[in-house]
Amino acid sequence: MSTSASSPARPRAGPPRDYRFPFFERVTLDNGLSVIVAPVHKLPIVSVALVADAGASSESPGADGVAQLTARALTEGTRRRNGDALGEQFERWGAAMGAAADWDAAVVAMTVLVPRLDEAMALFAEVVLEPVFPERELARLKAERLADLLQLQTEPRGLADEMFSRFVYRATSRYARPEHGSVASVQAIDRAVVERFYNARYQPAGSTLVLAGDVSVADGVELAQRLFGEWSGTTTAAEAVDDGPARTTRAVHIVRKEGAPQSEIRIGHVGLPRNHPDYFPALILNGLLGGLFSSRINLNLREVHAYTYGAHSSFEWRRGAGPFVVSTAVKSDVTAAAASEILIEIARIRADAVSEDELTLATSYLDGIFPIRYETTDSIARALAALAIYELPADYFDSYRANIRRVTAMDVLHAADRYLHPGRLQLVVVGDPSVIEAPLAALDAGPVSVHDAEGKAEQ
């Protein structure tokens, strides 16, 4: 349908409106528990998050996977009631609750209606403070993880992610091994291991309780004091994770997947920690390179060459230096061609400053979408949990958009030069070696090796 000549012109976008993240206050109880309360009175609901310094990076050697098992097992039974009774009670109150661990922390989260807040919070505290880790439920959770690992060996996408970490980080790094544990490590975890991890890592000092929603600061702190004030114990700060690279020169690692019609490609190297001073230039750099739909890598591989439905890049932000990785899936016969285009785009963004139009497209998008991320109490609570985990400044959310707009084309160029390392890139491809090995070798992107689904090199 054509537009009539008499139709009014499309209105121009106005200047961005000011945005302020919801007000919050932080209080530390006598036992060391940090409490953050963000009053948000739009709806009669409150979201709660208990953040413990109990992520995978804090696991003892040989106990890979215990962080996630411990977090998930919290909701499987307490001294007073079993997991079924817990679930039924939360459902009866219309509350949603769950627990999980990532690399840096464990988070127990709940959202509940205000009329049920006191009683739901009491049960929430029971889950956190009085878990019993039933043998039967631990066995079930372990079996679920082992089934996931078995499926992983047949699913190229997940396998590529796991193998990429293995080939990027040196063997001594916890980051080189699966976040939620391997077959051997999960099988070795028993109830005693879980209890030791819980007792060592779930302590008030080093933990943060977040409440966001229709609750005042005074009421939130009083609730925290009443339910968690008697919690005692101290924990030692987790040691800094070993985030050293497996190698500092390029290499190609093929993971055998006979007869695969597609190849899963991962290209990258060790990246940056979350608290890096150049976080914002690196964020914009990644958006321009592969982080947004309009990024160079996606437009190249999807629109120009029709190699894929989508390609993207990311800096995976962690306390330690997480990986920088470009990810895509392509037909087997264009694997090397797609990898070549990715290498070209990485080199190109390091060579010349991006245009102002290209920069503005990225910064305007990240600036404009930021407030939309925090429209629910759950998202606000999780944002404040991240504030605690990464020790971000109190004004981080209020200054975020200005920090995005402050990044210049030269900042991006400098970030690309400092933090993208073409000579260190590891190319990891899950695919059929009979189709992809020779073309990948012809790229001259480093020595080529072939591995089985467990990462063992073939002779």
C-alpha positions in Angstrom: 0.0 0.0 0.0 1.6 3.3 -1.1 1.6 6.4 1.1 -0.5 9.3 -0.2 1.3 12.5 -1.0 -1.1 14.3 1.3 -0.3 12.0 4.2 1.4 13.8 7.1 5.1 13.2 7.5 6.2 10.6 10.0 6.9 12.4 13.3 10.5 12.6 14.4 11.6 10.9 17.5 11.9 13.3 20.4 14.8 13.5 22.9 15.0 10.5 25.3 13.1 11.1 28.5 14.9 11.0 31.8 14.9 7.7 33.6 15.6 6.9 37.2 15.9 3.4 38.5 13.6 2.8 41.4 14.9 4.2 44.7 16.4 1.7 47.0 18.2 1.6 50.4 20.9 -0.8 51.7 21.2 -1.8 55.3 23.6 -4.3 56.9 22.2 -6.3 59.9 24.4 -7.1 62.9 25.1 -10.6 61.6 26.6 -9.2 58.4 23.6 -9.9 56.1 23.2 -7.0 53.6 19.5 -6.0 53.0 18.4 -4.0 49.9 14.8 -2.7 49.8 13.4 -1.0 46.7 9.8 0.3 47.3 7.8 0.0 44.1 4.2 0.6 44.8 2.6 0.1 41.3 1.1 -3.4 42.1 0.5 -5.2 45.4 3.4 -7.7 44.9 6.9 -8.1 46.2 9.8 -10.0 44.7 12.5 -11.4 47.0 16.0 -12.6 46.2 18.5 -14.1 48.6 22.0 -13.9 47.0 24.7 -16.2 48.4 28.4 -16.3 47.5 27.9 -19.9 46.4 28.5 -20.0 42.7 30.4 -22.6 40.7 33.6 -20.6 40.9 33.7 -21.2 44.7 33.5 -25.0 44.5 36.3 -27.1 45.9 38.5 -29.1 43.5 36.7 -32.3 42.4 33.2 -31.0 43.4 32.2 -29.5 40.1 28.5 -29.1 40.0 27.8 -29.0 43.7 26.8 -25.3 43.6 23.9 -26.0 41.3 22.9 -29.2 43.1 22.9 -27.4 46.4 20.8 -24.5 45.1 18.2 -26.7 43.5 18.1 -29.0 46.5 17.2 -26.1 48.9 13.5 -26.4 47.8 13.4 -30.1 48.2 12.7 -30.2 51.9 13.4 -28.6 55.3 13.4 -29.8 58.9 9.7 -29.2 59.1 8.3 -30.2 55.7 9.1 -32.1 52.5 9.5 -30.6 49.0 5.9 -31.5 48.0 4.5 -29.7 51.1 6.7 -26.7 50.3 5.6 -26.5 46.7 1.9 -26.9 47.6 2.1 -24.1 50.2 3.8 -21.6 47.9 1.2 -22.4 45.2 -1.7 -22.0 47.7 -0.4 -18.5 48.3 0.0 -17.7 44.6 3.8 -17.4 45.1 6.5 -18.4 42.6 9.8 -19.7 44.0 13.0 -21.2 42.6 16.7 -21.5 43.2 19.7 -21.8 40.9 23.4 -21.1 40.8 25.6 -19.7 38.1 29.4 -19.1 38.0 29.3 -16.3 40.6 26.5 -16.8 43.0 23.4 -18.7 44.0 20.1 -17.0 44.0 16.9 -18.1 45.8 14.0 -16.0 44.4 10.3 -15.6 45.1 7.4 -13.3 44.0 4.3 -13.1 46.2 1.2 -10.9 46.8 1.5 -8.4 49.6 -1.3 -9.9 51.8 0.8 -13.1 51.9 4.2 -11.5 52.3 4.8 -12.2 56.0 3.9 -15.9 55.9 5.5 -16.5 52.5 8.7 -14.8 53.7 8.7 -17.0 56.8 8.6 -20.1 54.6 11.2 -18.6 52.3 13.5 -18.2 55.3 12.8 -21.8 56.3 14.0 -22.9 52.9 17.2 -20.9 53.1 18.1 -21.6 56.7 16.7 -25.1 57.4 17.3 -27.4 54.3 17.9 -31.1 54.9 18.9 -32.2 51.4 17.0 -35.5 51.2 19.0 -38.4 49.7 16.1 -39.3 47.4 15.8 -35.8 46.0 19.5 -35.4 45.6 19.6 -38.7 43.7 16.9 -37.4 41.4 18.6 -34.1 40.8 21.9 -35.9 40.0 20.1 -38.2 37.6 18.6 -35.1 35.8 22.0 -33.6 35.4 23.6 -36.8 34.1 20.7 -37.1 31.6 21.4 -33.5 30.5 25.1 -34.4 30.0 24.2 -37.5 28.0 21.9 -35.5 25.8 24.6 -32.8 25.4 26.9 -35.2 23.5 24.2 -35.6 20.8 23.1 -32.0 20.7 25.6 -29.9 18.7 24.7 -26.5 20.1 25.3 -27.3 23.7 28.3 -29.5 22.9 29.9 -26.6 21.0 29.5 -24.3 24.0 31.1 -26.8 26.4 33.9 -27.6 24.0 34.7 -24.0 23.4 35.2 -23.4 27.1 37.5 -26.4 27.3 39.7 -25.2 24.4 39.8 -21.6 25.5 40.8 -21.9 29.1 43.7 -23.8 30.5 42.9 -27.2 32.1 43.5 -25.8 35.6 40.7 -23.2 35.2 37.3 -23.9 36.6 36.0 -22.1 33.5 37.4 -24.9 31.3 34.9 -27.4 32.8 31.1 -27.5 32.6 29.4 -25.0 34.9 27.1 -27.5 36.4 29.6 -30.4 36.6 30.7 -33.3 34.5 29.6 -37.0 34.6 32.5 -37.9 36.9 32.2 -35.0 39.3 28.4 -35.2 39.6 28.5 -38.9 40.3 31.0 -38.3 43.1 28.8 -35.7 44.9 26.9 -37.1 47.9 24.8 -35.5 50.6 27.9 -34.9 52.8 29.5 -32.9 50.0 26.4 -30.8 49.5 26.1 -30.1 53.2 29.7 -29.0 53.5 29.2 -26.7 50.6 26.0 -25.2 52.1 27.6 -24.7 55.5 30.7 -23.1 54.0 29.0 -20.8 51.4 25.5 -20.0 52.7 26.3 -17.6 55.5 24.9 -14.1 56.4 28.2 -12.3 55.9 28.7 -12.3 52.2 25.0 -12.7 51.4 22.4 -10.2 50.3 18.6 -10.2 50.8 16.7 -8.1 48.2 13.1 -7.0 48.4 11.5 -5.1 45.6 7.8 -4.1 45.4 5.0 -2.8 47.5 6.9 -2.7 50.8 8.5 0.2 52.6 12.2 0.3 53.5 11.3 0.1 57.3 9.0 -2.8 56.8 11.4 -4.7 54.6 14.3 -4.3 57.0 12.1 -5.3 60.0 11.0 -8.4 58.1 14.6 -9.3 57.3 15.7 -8.7 60.9 12.9 -10.8 62.3 13.4 -13.8 60.0 17.2 -13.7 59.3 18.6 -11.7 62.2 19.5 -14.9 64.2 21.3 -16.4 61.2 24.9 -16.7 62.2 28.2 -17.7 60.7 30.9 -16.3 58.5 32.3 -17.3 55.1 35.6 -16.7 53.5 35.7 -14.9 50.2 36.0 -17.2 47.2 39.4 -17.3 45.7 39.8 -15.5 42.4 39.2 -18.0 39.6 42.0 -19.0 37.3 41.0 -17.5 34.0 44.2 -18.0 32.1 44.0 -19.1 28.4 44.8 -22.6 27.2 47.0 -21.1 24.5 48.0 -17.7 23.1 48.1 -18.6 19.5 45.3 -19.5 17.1 44.1 -23.0 16.6 41.2 -24.9 15.0 39.5 -27.6 17.1 37.0 -29.9 15.3 34.6 -32.0 17.4 33.5 -35.0 15.4 29.8 -35.2 14.5 29.6 -37.7 11.7 27.0 -37.0 9.0 26.1 -33.6 10.5 24.3 -31.4 7.8 25.3 -28.3 9.8 28.3 -27.1 11.7 28.1 -25.3 15.0 30.9 -22.6 15.0 32.4 -20.9 18.1 35.2 -18.4 17.6 36.8 -16.5 20.5 39.2 -16.2 23.3 39.4 -15.2 27.0 37.5 -11.9 27.4 37.1 -9.4 30.3 35.8 -9.5 33.9 32.5 -7.7 34.6 34.1 -4.9 36.7 36.6 -4.0 33.9 36.9 -0.1 33.6 36.2 -0.3 29.9 32.9 -2.2 30.3 30.8 0.3 28.4 33.2 0.7 25.4 33.4 -3.1 25.2 29.6 -3.4 25.4 29.1 -1.0 22.5 32.0 -2.7 20.6 30.2 -6.1 21.0 26.9 -4.6 20.0 28.3 -3.3 16.7 30.3 -6.4 16.0 27.8 -9.1 16.7 25.6 -8.3 19.7 22.7 -6.7 17.9 20.6 -7.9 15.0 22.0 -5.0 12.9 25.6 -6.0 13.8 28.3 -6.5 11.2 28.7 -10.3 11.7 25.0 -11.0 11.6 24.4 -8.8 8.5 27.4 -10.3 6.8 26.6 -14.0 7.4 22.8 -13.7 7.2 22.0 -10.9 4.8 25.0 -10.8 2.5 26.0 -14.4 2.2 22.8 -16.3 3.5 25.0 -18.7 5.4 22.8 -18.7 8.5 19.6 -17.5 10.1 21.6 -15.7 12.7 25.0 -15.1 14.2 25.9 -13.2 17.3 28.8 -12.4 19.6 29.1 -11.7 23.3 31.4 -10.9 26.2 30.1 -13.3 28.9 30.4 -11.2 32.0 31.6 -12.9 35.2 33.7 -11.9 38.2 36.6 -13.4 36.4 37.4 -12.9 32.7 34.6 -14.7 30.9 35.0 -15.6 27.3 34.5 -13.4 24.2 32.7 -15.7 21.7 31.1 -15.5 18.2 28.4 -18.2 17.7 26.5 -19.4 14.7 25.4 -22.5 12.9 25.8 -23.0 9.1 25.5 -25.7 6.5 28.6 -28.0 6.5 29.8 -27.0 3.1 30.1 -23.3 4.0 31.7 -23.8 7.4 35.1 -22.5 6.4 33.7 -19.6 4.3 31.5 -18.5 7.3 34.5 -18.7 9.7 36.6 -16.7 7.3 33.9 -13.9 7.2 33.9 -13.8 11.0 37.7 -13.4 11.1 37.4 -10.6 8.5 34.8 -8.7 10.5 36.9 -9.0 13.7 39.9 -7.6 11.8 37.9 -4.9 10.1 36.4 -3.4 13.3 40.0 -3.2 14.7 41.3 -1.4 11.7 39.0 1.6 11.2 36.7 3.7 13.5 33.0 2.9 13.0 30.8 5.6 11.4 28.8 8.0 13.6 25.6 6.6 12.1 26.5 3.0 13.0 27.6 4.0 16.5 24.4 6.0 17.0 22.2 3.0 15.9 23.8 0.9 18.6 23.9 3.4 21.4 20.3 4.6 20.7 19.1 1.1 20.9 20.9 0.2 24.1 20.0 3.5 25.6 16.3 3.3 24.6 15.7 -0.3 25.7 17.3 0.0 29.1 14.3 1.2 31.1 12.1 -1.5 29.6 14.2 -4.1 31.3 13.0 -3.0 34.8 9.3 -2.9 34.5 8.5 -5.8 36.9 9.4 -6.3 40.5 11.2 -9.5 39.7 13.5 -7.8 37.1 14.2 -5.0 39.6 15.1 -7.5 42.3 17.4 -9.4 40.0 19.1 -6.2 38.9 19.8 -5.3 42.5 21.1 -8.9 43.0 23.6 -8.3 40.2 24.5 -5.0 41.8 25.5 -6.9 45.0 27.2 -9.8 43.1 29.5 -7.6 41.1 29.8 -4.8 43.7 28.6 -2.2 41.2 28.3 1.5 42.4 24.9 2.5 43.8 24.3 4.9 40.9 25.1 2.3 38.3 21.5 2.1 36.9 20.9 5.8 37.0 24.1 6.6 35.2 23.9 3.6 32.7 22.3 5.5 29.8 24.7 8.5 30.1 27.6 6.0 30.1 26.3 4.4 27.0 25.8 7.8 25.2 29.3 8.8 26.3 31.1 6.1 24.3 32.7 7.5 21.1 33.8 5.9 17.9 37.4 6.2 19.0 36.5 4.5 22.3 35.2 1.6 20.3 38.3 1.5 18.1 40.5 1.5 21.1 38.5 -1.2 22.8 38.6 -3.4 19.7 42.4 -2.9 19.5 42.9 -3.8 23.2 40.3 -6.5 23.8 39.9 -8.4 20.5 43.0 -10.5 19.7 42.9 -12.1 16.3 46.2 -14.0 17.0 44.7 -15.7 20.0 41.3 -16.8 18.5 40.3 -20.4 19.0 38.0 -21.8 16.3 35.8 -24.6 17.7 33.5 -26.4 15.2 31.2 -29.3 15.9 30.6 -31.0 12.6 31.6 -33.7 10.1 35.4 -33.7 9.7 35.1 -35.4 6.3 33.4 -32.3 4.9 34.9 -29.5 7.0 38.5 -30.4 8.0 40.3 -29.7 4.7 38.5 -26.3 4.0 39.2 -25.2 7.6 42.9 -26.2 7.3 43.1 -24.1 4.1 42.1 -21.0 6.1 45.5 -21.1 7.7 43.9 -20.1 11.0 46.2 -22.3 13.1 46.8 -26.0 13.5 43.8 -28.2 13.1 42.9 -31.1 15.5 40.0 -33.4 15.6 38.4 -34.5 18.9 35.6 -36.9 20.0 32.5 -35.7 21.8 34.3 -35.8 25.1 37.1 -33.6 23.9 39.7 -36.3 23.5 42.1 -35.7 20.6 42.1 -38.3 17.8 45.4 -39.6 16.5 
